[in-house]
Amino acid sequence: QKLLSDTISMVFGQRRSMKGAFPLGAACVCAVLLVVLVNSAASNRAQGTYLASVAPRASMRPGYISSQSSACPPRNVRANAEMRRMGRKNFLLATGGVAASSLFQQQLLQSRGAERDVYTGTTPVDKLVPGQKSAQRTDLYIALKAKIGEYVKSPYTSVMQLVLLDALQRDKSSKTGGLDGSIQFELDDLKLPELKQTVKELNAAKDAVNKEWPSEDKLTFVDVLVFSGYLKTAQEFNRALVQRSTNGGGQTIASGFGNPFPVPPLGRADASTSEGKRIESTSVEDLANTLKSLGFASRDIAALSICFPGSENLESVEAALSEYDPKVAGAIKSAQQSRKTVTQNSYQVNVGEAFYKLVTFGQPAINPLAYYYPAPKFDISKVKL
């Protein structure tokens, strides 16, 4: 009973508050079918063992009576009868379970007007089951995608530049700074006023999501910044694959051969001022040196060239990086060759991996429970059959 209650709460509990309850009968049917499958698997194993052992043992017996004799029912006939009996058992179990789930749903629908009869209290955030967390996080991603698409009109390169500059303010020795959103206060000092519009758009998207999202802790600017960098770059890569075909097959290429781009975790805190090591120069060489000091390899630096200021003209940034280090030059040459292929596989994969490393490796701690909210707790004992 507890397992069924937890399962129903996991599948339907938290989504109820956002989009309305799903048909509960479907959950019951799934639970019954799961029981049937487990029972069937156990029966099949028993049947397989029985059939595999009966014939050899019987045939080696001195007084064995062949299947042509009518003196004794052959053992394979008895095995078939046993299989038919188990099949009838599974059929009756499934039929009875579906009927019971239908009755269960009818009783629940009758009490739907007073939902307190089937929902008792809430499940706190730290007690949410994985299914509830996954569903809430998916809903948050959907909300972020919608609001970023509505408010953030700047190109993906502008967003990625903000991510890189914010991350590079991490001070490894004091473990301060890094991805905390403080870059939005330093654009004048860095002589990058053109990025102010991007910051304004990101804040608008953040405020729009926070008006709708029910968690107590509100979305931070830095999390919206990181997720926007991921989302807009992944969308740009998808468009690049779509445009590879001139006969209308680009979407097929993108859907069938799209490259993975890891979703960055959320749960970072904003800073009101810069607390880490401030960037003094945004030159290609200085930024590359900072990346090296943080532990990034040549391939990572080449992949993150789309995050450097001026990356709207990617070729010029790559040329400057090639002059900076021969190893980075080799990685850039490979990236340029990959961009000429139909799927751009190695280039896009390297960018995705380097970006994920940029926003997680050595950066401030992430709160794994951020943006979750308590979910209604389903109490199966309150349902009267």
Buried (B, 14 or more C-beta within 10 A) or exposed (E): EEEBBBBBBBBBBBBBBBEEBEEBBEBBBBBBBEBBEEBBEEBEEEBEEBBEEBBEEBEEEEEEBEEEEEEEEBBEEEBEEBBEEBEEBBEEBBEEBBEBBEEBBEBBEEBEEEEEBBBEEBBEBEEBBEBBBEBBBEBBBEBBBBBBBEBBEBBBBBBBBBBBBBBBBBEBEEEBBBBBBBBBEBBEEBEBEEBEEBBEBBBBBBBBBBEEBEBEBBBBBBBBBBBBBBBBBBBBBBEBBBEBBEEEEBEEBBEEEBBEBBBBBBBBBBBEEBBBBBBEEBBBEBBBBBBBEBEBBBBBBBBBBBBBBBBEEBEBBBBBBBEBBEEBBBBBEBBBEBEEEEBBEBBBBBBBBBBBBBBBBBBBEBBEEBBBBBBBBBBBEBBEE
